[in-house]
């Protein structure tokens, strides 16, 4: 499977979780968003008027391409990318690395999706790694709420995403 084919599968999961409604919640640290694309992190975009097709290309160019997701097993790549859209790439990869530790595979906890992390993910038992990854993501979301209590309004949705 090519990187673009894997991306095409992953983006459907992301868009299902993010939806297509423009929101501007004052407690959302990303500011105004549509399709999960935040104005704060993309100040050059007119997020409010994004089309689905534009959002998909933005995700490909800015959030997928060059991040090495295609070197992970398919289901893990999709999950890590979905988490990266919401948590940020480094935090999502750190969740993966912690999950690998939980599966007995020691890798550096550096938030970098390098050869060591990708190789360990390919060696891991897929079901065990996915269970551990979901748990680590849920823990990261809970930690974010603990650090910033106003984020509790997002906790239910975040945990649904973590365990999806």
Secondary structure, 3 states (H helix, E strand, C coil): CCHHHHHHHHHHHHHHHHCCCCECCCCCCCCCEECCEECCCCCCCCHHHCCHHHHHHHHHHHHHCCCCHHHCCHHHHHHHHHHHHHHCHHHHHHHHHHHHHHCCCCCCCCCCCCHHHHHHHHHCCHHHHHHHHHHHHHHHHHHHHHHCHHHHHHHHHHHHHHHC
